[in-house]
């Protein structure tokens, strides 16, 4: 049973550029959440997708956008990159419906470096 | 505003002894709490959770205690093993019947088990 997968593993971009990160959820999961983890900090919630729609959003600017596909996989897009966007980007998947608990399963992350 | 706080950045414990990791929160609306463990170059792995209707939950060597009046929870690991060395994150969510709401994380505690 494949867990949550993310690509690429590492990425180096220049200020002002745009980046797309990808995530495939754990088999059977229909909800994908994205988190940003800066160095020395805990993960911070960016947004969550369910049924191909953004359902919840954290305190991140509109430069951060996403998409969910019919197969439940998801993309995170960041436009006009800033140095402060350098972080580990984590994708987490879960079941949306029902009281299955609030356990979210995380992928290994994509390390983004903005120079 | 840090709603979930882990005030100890690091903790060292002898192998075989008890490890106690602490977490405080400020948001009274939080009603579900989780502990995640993170190894380098991996995503956080779910360890154990507790609903606000309980004050204790046990799973093998791991026990989580919740003190709602003090807005405090702790994770006990007994006995501690070398493989427990990792960064531990406390997380909280505001539940709903829909489940799987966004997680708010603390900044983490690095646990080192000394052989």
Interface residues (C-beta under 8 A of the other chain):
Chain A: X4 X31 X33 X35 X40 X41 X42 X43 X44 X45 X48 X56 X58 X90 X92 X94 X95 X96 X97 X98 X99 X100 X101 X102 X103 X104 X105 X106 X107 X108 X109
Chain B: X4 X6 X32 X34 X36 X41 X42 X43 X44 X45 X46 X49 X89 X91 X93 X95 X97 X98 X99 X100 X101 X102 X103 X104 X105 X106 X107 X108
